[in-house]
């Protein structure tokens, strides 16, 4: 077992993990380094169990996609793979996993992905709000993409990168009390083979393939250093909600009120405490006031992605 540290905002995570899990973590997050910090806020211990299959203890965990939340723990079980538990009072997370042939996907990738889910959720304990969003940078101004799986977020993100914007965050970003957004230091981009082909056809380019998540049928690309924004935080300027649409395609402006409602529905869990919900509401309200929002409607037959990217960039560069 080796010890690593991950400093996210001002929160210090001490991570005890074997070499394989640590290697996957460091591939995902560039700022994870070896060695114990002088002081730390959260301890994460990851242990591999080679002796037995891991089964769920309660039927409610069988199809669980997000950590279960109660007053004492954040908790998740994945059948045949692992048990993840964070003690909110002790600020300690324990992970027990196996590299199992029973589990149909890459065990280590899923274990690491789940650990990162917990880390981002734990940030709420320190009044830092995680947002499920991709973020691109135009200078120090941010373009934030919010959308559920299949909405077209990764396709638009890839197209904006090919249009000259810089990479800031692919899946998770954080919003501070002053309304700026900052990243988790993850430097990957996931998209489907279909998106990869579309981007190659439109822009005559493609990203360097690192590996693939068979679990979500996505290919994961390493982001080259020259594509990464050189800012610690961004001022949010544009919000885009991609949406597959059977009608006309293009950008449609969304009011601040509707923007706030959409952000709350996408970001706030019913299992959050009143304090956590209030924290989200205040940050999301600020975001809805600071950034101009659009719905990006697209369909399978539309080929105006370059035009949409150019308009988004143009709107981002306008003075408020």
C-alpha positions in Angstrom: 0.0 0.0 0.0 1.3 3.4 -1.0 0.1 6.8 0.2 -0.9 9.6 -2.2 -2.3 13.1 -1.7 -4.9 14.9 -3.7 -5.5 18.6 -3.0 -8.8 19.8 -4.4 -9.4 23.5 -3.8 -8.1 23.7 -0.2 -9.3 20.2 0.9 -6.5 17.6 1.3 -7.2 13.9 0.6 -4.8 11.2 1.9 -5.3 8.1 -0.3 -3.9 4.7 0.7 -4.0 2.4 -2.4 -2.2 -0.4 -4.2 -0.2 0.3 -7.3 -2.8 -0.6 -9.8 -5.6 1.7 -8.4 -3.1 4.5 -7.8 -1.9 4.2 -11.4 -5.5 4.5 -12.7 -6.1 7.5 -10.3 -3.0 9.3 -11.5 -4.0 8.7 -15.2 -7.4 10.3 -14.5 -6.2 13.2 -12.2 -2.9 14.9 -13.0 -2.5 16.6 -9.6 -2.5 13.4 -7.5 1.1 12.9 -6.1 2.9 10.3 -4.1 3.6 11.0 -0.4 1.7 11.9 2.8 0.7 15.6 3.3 1.7 17.2 6.6 -2.0 17.6 7.4 -5.1 16.2 5.7 -8.8 16.6 5.9 -10.1 13.2 4.5 -8.5 9.7 4.6 -9.4 7.2 1.8 -8.2 3.6 2.2 -8.5 1.2 -0.8 -8.1 -2.5 -0.1 -8.2 -5.4 -2.6 -9.9 -8.6 -1.6 -8.8 -11.7 -3.6 -10.7 -14.3 -1.7 -14.4 -13.9 -2.4 -17.0 -12.3 -4.6 -18.6 -9.2 -3.3 -22.4 -9.2 -3.2 -24.8 -6.5 -2.2 -26.2 -6.6 1.3 -29.6 -5.0 0.3 -31.6 -5.2 -2.9 -31.8 -1.4 -3.1 -28.1 -1.4 -4.0 -28.4 -3.7 -7.0 -28.9 -1.0 -9.6 -27.6 1.9 -7.6 -25.8 4.5 -9.8 -25.0 7.1 -7.2 -23.8 6.9 -3.6 -26.6 6.4 -1.0 -26.7 9.3 1.5 -27.8 9.4 5.1 -26.9 11.3 8.2 -23.8 9.3 9.0 -22.6 7.7 5.7 -22.2 8.0 2.0 -22.5 4.5 0.8 -22.5 2.4 -2.4 -22.2 -1.3 -3.2 -21.5 -2.7 -6.7 -22.3 -6.4 -7.0 -19.2 -8.5 -7.8 -16.9 -5.4 -7.6 -16.8 -3.4 -4.4 -18.1 -1.7 -1.3 -17.6 2.0 -0.8 -18.3 3.8 2.5 -17.6 7.3 3.8 -18.0 8.1 7.4 -19.1 11.8 7.5 -18.2 12.4 11.1 -14.7 10.7 11.0 -14.0 12.1 7.5 -12.8 8.6 6.5 -13.7 6.5 3.4 -13.1 2.8 3.1 -13.1 0.9 -0.2 -13.1 -2.9 -0.5 -12.9 -4.2 -4.1 -11.9 -7.2 -6.2 -10.7 -7.5 -9.8 -13.4 -9.8 -10.7 -14.0 -11.8 -13.9 -17.7 -11.9 -12.8 -17.9 -8.1 -13.4 -18.4 -7.3 -17.1 -16.4 -4.1 -17.3 -12.8 -2.9 -16.5 -12.8 -3.3 -12.7 -10.1 -0.8 -11.9 -11.6 1.9 -14.1 -15.0 1.5 -12.4 -13.4 1.5 -8.9 -11.5 4.7 -9.6 -14.6 6.3 -11.2 -16.6 5.5 -8.0 -13.8 6.8 -5.7 -13.8 10.1 -7.6 -17.6 10.3 -7.4 -17.3 10.1 -3.6 -14.4 12.6 -3.5 -16.5 15.2 -5.4 -19.5 14.5 -3.2 -17.3 14.8 -0.1 -16.4 18.4 -1.2 -19.9 19.4 -0.2 -18.9 18.7 3.4 -16.5 21.6 3.0 -19.0 24.0 1.3 -17.6 23.4 -2.2 -20.3 22.7 -4.8 -19.6 20.1 -7.5 -21.4 20.4 -10.8 -21.9 17.7 -13.4 -20.8 19.8 -16.4 -18.2 20.0 -19.1 -16.4 23.4 -19.2 -14.4 24.9 -22.1 -12.3 28.1 -21.8 -12.1 31.2 -24.0 -9.4 33.1 -22.2 -10.5 33.3 -18.6 -14.2 33.0 -19.6 -16.0 29.7 -19.3 -18.6 27.9 -21.5 -20.5 25.3 -19.4 -22.3 22.4 -20.9 -25.0 20.7 -18.9 -26.8 17.6 -20.1 -27.8 14.0 -19.2 -26.4 11.0 -21.0 -27.3 11.0 -24.7 -28.1 14.7 -24.8 -25.1 15.6 -27.0 -22.8 17.2 -24.4 -19.6 15.3 -25.4 -20.2 15.9 -29.1 -20.6 19.7 -28.6 -17.6 19.7 -26.2 -15.4 17.9 -28.8 -16.6 20.3 -31.5 -15.8 23.4 -29.4 -12.3 22.1 -28.7 -11.8 21.7 -32.5 -13.1 25.2 -32.9 -10.3 26.7 -30.9 -11.5 26.7 -27.3 -9.4 25.2 -24.5 -10.2 22.2 -22.2 -11.0 22.9 -18.6 -13.3 20.1 -17.3 -15.1 17.2 -18.9 -17.4 15.8 -16.3 -17.1 17.7 -13.0 -16.4 21.3 -12.1 -16.8 23.2 -8.9 -18.3 26.6 -8.1 -17.0 28.8 -5.4 -18.8 31.4 -3.3 -17.7 34.2 -5.6 -19.3 32.6 -8.6 -16.1 31.4 -10.4 -15.7 27.8 -11.5 -12.6 25.6 -11.0 -11.7 22.1 -12.1 -10.8 18.8 -10.5 -7.5 18.3 -12.6 -9.0 15.4 -14.6 -7.6 15.6 -18.1 -9.7 13.2 -20.1 -12.6 13.4 -22.6 -15.1 10.6 -23.2 -17.1 10.3 -26.4 -18.8 7.6 -28.4 -17.3 6.1 -31.6 -20.1 7.9 -33.5 -19.0 11.3 -32.1 -15.4 10.5 -32.9 -16.4 9.8 -36.6 -18.5 12.9 -36.8 -15.8 15.2 -35.4 -13.2 13.6 -37.8 -15.5 14.2 -40.8 -16.4 17.8 -39.8 -13.0 19.0 -38.6 -10.6 16.5 -40.2 -9.0 15.8 -36.9 -9.2 13.3 -34.0 -8.0 13.0 -30.4 -5.4 10.6 -29.2 -7.1 7.5 -28.0 -6.0 6.4 -24.5 -8.4 3.5 -23.7 -12.1 2.6 -23.7 -14.8 2.3 -21.1 -16.8 -0.7 -22.3 -19.4 0.0 -19.6 -20.8 3.1 -21.3 -19.6 2.4 -24.8 -17.3 5.4 -24.7 -13.8 5.9 -25.8 -11.6 7.9 -23.5 -9.1 10.4 -24.9 -6.1 11.9 -23.2 -6.1 15.7 -23.6 -2.8 17.1 -25.0 -1.1 19.7 -22.9 -1.5 22.4 -25.5 -5.3 22.0 -25.4 -5.6 22.6 -21.6 -6.6 26.1 -20.3 -3.8 27.7 -18.2 -6.2 29.2 -15.6 -7.0 27.9 -12.1 -10.6 29.3 -12.3 -12.9 30.7 -14.9 -15.6 33.4 -15.0 -18.8 31.6 -16.3 -20.1 33.4 -19.4 -22.2 30.9 -21.4 -24.4 27.9 -20.3 -25.5 25.5 -23.0 -28.1 22.7 -22.5 -27.7 20.2 -25.4 -31.0 18.5 -26.3 -31.8 16.0 -29.0 -34.8 17.4 -30.9 -37.0 16.1 -33.7 -37.6 19.6 -35.1 -35.3 22.4 -36.1 -31.8 22.6 -34.8 -29.8 25.6 -33.4 -29.5 27.7 -30.3 -32.5 29.0 -28.4 -32.0 31.5 -25.5 -33.1 30.4 -22.1 -34.3 32.8 -19.4 -32.4 33.1 -16.1 -35.5 31.7 -14.2 -35.7 28.6 -16.5 -31.9 28.3 -16.3 -32.1 28.1 -12.5 -34.9 25.5 -12.6 -32.9 23.3 -15.1 -29.7 23.6 -13.1 -31.5 22.6 -9.8 -33.1 19.6 -11.5 -29.8 18.4 -12.9 -27.6 19.1 -9.8 -29.6 18.6 -6.6 -30.3 15.2 -5.2 -33.5 14.6 -3.1 -31.2 13.0 -0.5 -29.2 16.1 0.2 -29.7 17.7 3.5 -31.5 21.1 3.8 -28.1 22.8 4.3 -26.7 21.1 1.1 -29.8 22.1 -0.9 -29.5 25.7 0.3 -25.8 25.7 -0.6 -26.6 24.5 -4.1 -29.5 26.9 -4.6 -27.3 30.0 -3.7 -24.5 28.9 -6.0 -26.8 27.9 -8.9 -28.8 31.2 -8.5 -25.6 33.1 -8.8 -24.6 31.1 -11.9 -28.0 31.7 -13.6 -27.5 35.4 -13.1 -23.8 35.6 -14.2 -24.0 33.5 -17.4 -26.2 33.7 -20.5 -27.9 30.4 -21.2 -29.0 28.6 -24.4 -30.6 25.3 -25.4 -28.8 23.6 -28.2 -31.3 21.7 -30.2 -29.9 19.1 -32.6 -31.1 16.2 -34.7 -29.5 13.3 -36.6 -29.8 15.1 -39.9 -28.5 18.5 -38.9 -24.9 19.4 -40.0 -24.7 22.9 -38.5 -22.4 22.0 -35.6 -19.6 24.3 -36.8 -22.1 27.2 -37.2 -23.4 26.5 -33.6 -19.8 26.5 -32.2 -19.0 29.7 -33.9 -22.1 31.4 -32.5 -21.4 30.1 -29.0 -17.8 31.5 -29.2 -19.1 34.8 -30.5 -21.6 35.2 -27.7 -18.9 34.3 -25.1 -16.7 37.1 -26.4 -19.3 39.8 -26.2 -19.1 42.3 -23.4 -21.8 41.9 -20.8 
